[in-house]
Amino acid sequence: MTVTKSYIAKSVENMRPSGIRKFFDLAATMEGVVSLGVGEPDFVTTWSVREAAISSLERGFTSYTANAGLIELRREIAHYMESRFRVRYSPQNEIIVTVGASQAIDIAMRAITDPGDEIIVVEPCFVSYAPLVELAGGKAVTIGTTGETGFKLQPEQFEAAITSKTKALLLCYPNNPTGTQLNKEDLQLIADIVKKHDLLVIADEIYAELAYDQDHTSIASLEGMRERTILINGFSKGFAMTGWRLGFTCAPVKISSAMLKIHQYAMMCASTPAQYGAIEALQNGMTDVESMKKDYRRRRNYIVQSFNELGLDCHLPGGAFYVFPSIQSTGLTSEQFAEQLLLEEKVAVVPGSVFGKGGEGYIRCSYASSMAQLQEAIKRIGQFIDKRQMN
Ligand code: PLP
């Protein structure tokens, strides 16, 4: 009998594929491309971390771990969160080790969302947020930030988006794609509204280690916020461990227990050797994190100054490893800019429009590349701009 129906769930059929992938796929077919497109460190994971994972395999630690992760790792995470960010979580029942921050976001959404619940998503943002809200049965209410405010969420626009169905605010800082960092005062204004309306915050702080101008403040460390925050963090970015697929959640017991139910059925546990590597990363990897951060800071300063010199306005982002220059002076849309730049000068960047409201008119450039690559990219972008100015 021939297949006559689609079988695919409507929620998935209606989902748009990630706009980032389209550019990577095109760039992959070309030779000599300088890529500022990828959102991952160009560093290889610290050797002692790799060695710890290898050693765990040599010692035969190849079974499942506890659903929430190795207790030794959860203890290290608890210590790390308290010493770095002044937030205290119990390793017994408030920390879950996940398969990347990606899975952490997914279980957070699924644990709190009933059909029709609204989650406020601040854009431009990481491309997976709105789709994961929708997959969890919720409604993503998107609000756009703008270049004029350095892409900071304004308290008035946040409050205006709240309805009787709002359950949570999903916030990411330092931000992907803008690099925007929120300081304690910014966070306090947001926290006051969250408390006033009795909401939750899902705080994606995966770039917390990459804050260049002042120490990162976790929103959970503000008064009255620990009990209404689900913290998302992980090893991918600060520790240069993207391929290890290791993240974690920190949340009050009740929410953690709900997330753990989903995690135990959908994932069982995160990879065992990766967890042994992560223990080493937390115990002895901080010097390397600091040295990578120093390098990123130097590159950030170079690339921001270069874009401004080329006439592409670029704010100085406080964290992550992205800059988000305006391309409005060229008269092109961000998609046209990215496509023409790739085809003519072989530089891959991501159009700001794929990151949602507020992203049109900008491009995302990752500076997690060597200085030589960055200099080459800037030279080619300069040629691209010059050609347009001459016509
Ligand atoms: N959150 C943000 C803001 C990101 O930019 C990314 C990856 O690019 C993730 C989460 C996913 O991280 P992980 O590799 O830990 O799944």
Boltz pocket constraint, residues with backbone or C-beta under 6 A from the ligand:
constraints:
  - pocket:
      binder: B
      contacts: [[A, 39], [A, 99], [A, 100], [A, 101], [A, 102], [A, 103], [A, 126], [A, 172], [A, 174], [A, 175], [A, 176], [A, 204], [A, 206], [A, 233], [A, 234], [A, 235], [A, 236], [A, 242], [A, 245], [A, 246], [A, 247]]
      max_distance: 6.0
